[in-house]
Each structure stands twice: as structure tokens, then as C-alpha cells.
């Protein structure tokens, strides 16, 4: 009879633990499905707002499109509309950056040198013109020798 009572108590104890485990599993699922992505999105939005620069084209949460004229600690001054109206608004009022003003400052100097190497300089253009001229000169010399 004592063994039956112990078995009955253990099943009741397992039932209590299983419901507790299920509740914890639901909270863990909510954290990973709802709260964590929201925190990640807020972190990206804060990073975007901290990296605002003069000249960026933005959209406010109210739907205004504008270009940043001045960046302060907690606010920005934007120019919007055809009549170039200036508005000062809080940074948290900026929804998205449409067109960043410049490339990031972390660009390598080596990459800049490579881009400059790709551009045609006056010397390379002159050399190309000289090559074409030299190529046409033998034809002229052949014509003179035939006469």
C-alpha cells in the first residue's frame, strides 16, 4: 500500500513539473519570436539615427520628405518642400534615410588609388593618340613608295 501512495505522489509531482516546463517553454518561444527581433530592429534604427549627416535625404514618421541641413544632439533641421521650408524635429521622428549623402569614412586609401588608376589621365589619352598616329603612318609611307 505504501508503494501505491508513492507512485501516486510522483505522478502528481510530474504533472506539476510538466505544466511548469510548458509555461517556461511558451515564455522562451515568445522571447525568441517576438521580443528579440524587436530589440534587434530598435538597435538598427538607433544606429541609423546616430549616423545621420548633413545632406542625407530622409523621411519622417509623419511622411515629410526632406534634406538634412543641420544635425544637433537630439534634433535635426531639415529642408522640405518646393519653397524650401526649414523644420526642426527630434531625431526619433526620422523614419528612414532615403539617400545617404556620402560614402562611409572607413573606405581604404588603397581602394581610392585603384579607382584613380582606372581613370584616364591626359598622358594615357595622349599615348593612345600617338599609337593610332603611328599605326596610320606605315600606310602613308606605303602609299608614297607606290607613287
JOPEMO-V707943 format. One record per residue. RES is the residue in three letters. PHI is phi in whole degrees, -180 to 180 (* if undefined). OMEGA is omega in radians with two decimals (999 if undefined). D_LAST is the distance of its C-alpha to the last C-alpha in Angstrom with 2 decimals. Layout:
[[RES:PHI:OMEGA:D_LAST] [RES:PHI:OMEGA:D_LAST]]
This chain:
[[UNK:*:3.11:131.99] [UNK:-67:3.13:130.38] [UNK:-68:3.12:127.22] [UNK:-67:3.14:126.88] [UNK:-68:3.10:127.12] [UNK:-66:3.12:124.44] [UNK:-65:3.13:122.09] [UNK:-65:3.12:122.71] [UNK:-68:-3.12:121.98] [UNK:-69:3.11:118.72] [UNK:-69:3.09:117.37] [UNK:-67:3.12:118.23] [UNK:-68:3.09:116.53] [UNK:-64:3.11:113.40] [UNK:-62:3.12:113.35] [UNK:-67:3.13:113.43] [UNK:-67:-3.13:110.61] [UNK:-66:3.10:108.42] [UNK:-68:3.09:108.72] [UNK:-66:3.10:107.93] [UNK:-65:3.12:104.85] [UNK:-65:3.12:103.70] [UNK:-64:3.10:104.07] [UNK:-64:3.11:102.08] [UNK:-65:3.12:99.38] [UNK:-65:3.10:99.08] [UNK:-64:3.11:98.74] [UNK:-64:3.12:96.06] [UNK:-64:3.10:94.17] [UNK:-62:3.14:94.40] [UNK:-62:-3.07:93.09] [UNK:-78:-3.12:90.02] [UNK:-95:-3.04:89.30] [UNK:-119:-2.98:90.07] [UNK:-71:-3.08:90.68] [UNK:-65:3.08:88.00] [UNK:-62:3.11:85.02] [UNK:-66:3.10:86.40] [UNK:-64:3.12:86.61] [UNK:-64:3.13:83.04] [UNK:-65:3.10:81.79] [UNK:-63:3.13:83.77] [UNK:-66:3.10:82.26] [UNK:-65:3.13:78.68] [UNK:-65:3.11:79.54] [UNK:-64:3.10:81.03] [UNK:-63:3.12:77.93] [UNK:-63:-3.11:75.74] [UNK:-70:3.10:78.01] [UNK:-74:-3.09:78.01] [UNK:-98:3.11:74.20] [UNK:-67:3.13:73.76] [UNK:-133:3.08:71.38] [UNK:-64:3.13:70.47] [UNK:101:3.10:67.80] [UNK:-67:3.04:68.90] [UNK:-97:-3.00:69.30] [UNK:-131:2.97:72.66] [UNK:-126:3.12:75.14] [UNK:-85:3.12:78.83] [UNK:-69:3.08:81.68] [UNK:-87:3.09:82.46] [UNK:100:3.09:79.02] [UNK:-77:3.02:77.50] [UNK:-99:-3.13:73.79] [UNK:-163:3.13:72.80] [UNK:-119:-3.08:70.83] [UNK:-73:3.09:72.64] [UNK:-102:-3.09:72.88] [UNK:-148:3.10:75.43] [UNK:-115:3.08:76.98] [UNK:-112:-3.11:80.53] [UNK:-60:-3.06:82.89] [UNK:-115:-3.10:84.47] [UNK:-144:3.07:82.55] [UNK:-135:3.05:79.15] [UNK:-109:-3.14:78.07] [UNK:-119:3.06:75.67] [UNK:-113:-3.13:73.90] [UNK:-140:3.09:74.04] [UNK:84:-3.13:73.55] [UNK:-71:3.14:71.46] [UNK:-89:3.05:73.72] [UNK:56:3.09:73.18] [UNK:-71:3.12:76.83] [UNK:-99:3.11:77.76] [UNK:-126:3.02:80.23] [UNK:-107:-3.14:81.89] [UNK:-140:-3.13:82.97] [UNK:-71:-3.14:84.24] [UNK:-61:-3.13:81.84] [UNK:-69:3.11:83.86] [UNK:-84:3.14:82.93] [UNK:-93:-3.10:79.28] [UNK:-89:-3.09:78.58] [UNK:-144:3.02:74.90] [UNK:-103:-3.11:71.76] [UNK:-80:-3.02:68.99] [UNK:-136:3.10:66.06] [UNK:-61:-3.03:66.45] [UNK:-72:-3.07:64.93] [UNK:-143:3.10:63.11] [UNK:-70:3.12:62.39] [UNK:-58:-3.10:65.16] [UNK:-74:-3.08:65.30] [UNK:-85:-3.13:65.46] [UNK:-70:-3.09:61.70] [UNK:-73:3.08:60.29] [UNK:-71:3.11:58.08] [UNK:-63:3.11:55.94] [UNK:-65:3.09:55.21] [UNK:-63:3.14:54.15] [UNK:-64:3.12:51.74] [UNK:-65:3.12:50.23] [UNK:-64:3.12:49.76] [UNK:-67:3.13:48.10] [UNK:-66:-3.13:45.75] [UNK:-77:-3.12:44.64] [UNK:-73:3.13:43.72] [UNK:-83:3.09:40.19] [UNK:-95:3.14:40.20] [UNK:-59:-3.13:37.68] [UNK:-66:-3.14:36.45] [UNK:-68:3.10:35.72] [UNK:-66:3.13:33.96] [UNK:-63:3.13:31.81] [UNK:-64:3.12:31.02] [UNK:-64:3.10:30.11] [UNK:-65:3.12:27.72] [UNK:-67:3.11:26.14] [UNK:-63:3.13:25.73] [UNK:-67:-3.13:23.89] [UNK:-66:3.13:21.60] [UNK:-65:3.14:20.92] [UNK:-68:-3.12:20.28] [UNK:-83:-3.12:17.61] [UNK:-64:3.12:15.81] [UNK:-61:3.10:14.56] [UNK:-64:3.12:12.92] [UNK:-66:3.14:11.09] [UNK:-68:3.12:10.18] [UNK:-66:3.12:8.89] [UNK:-64:3.14:6.64] [UNK:-67:-3.11:5.38] [UNK:-71:3.12:5.46] [UNK:-72:-3.10:3.82] [UNK:-76:999:0.00]]
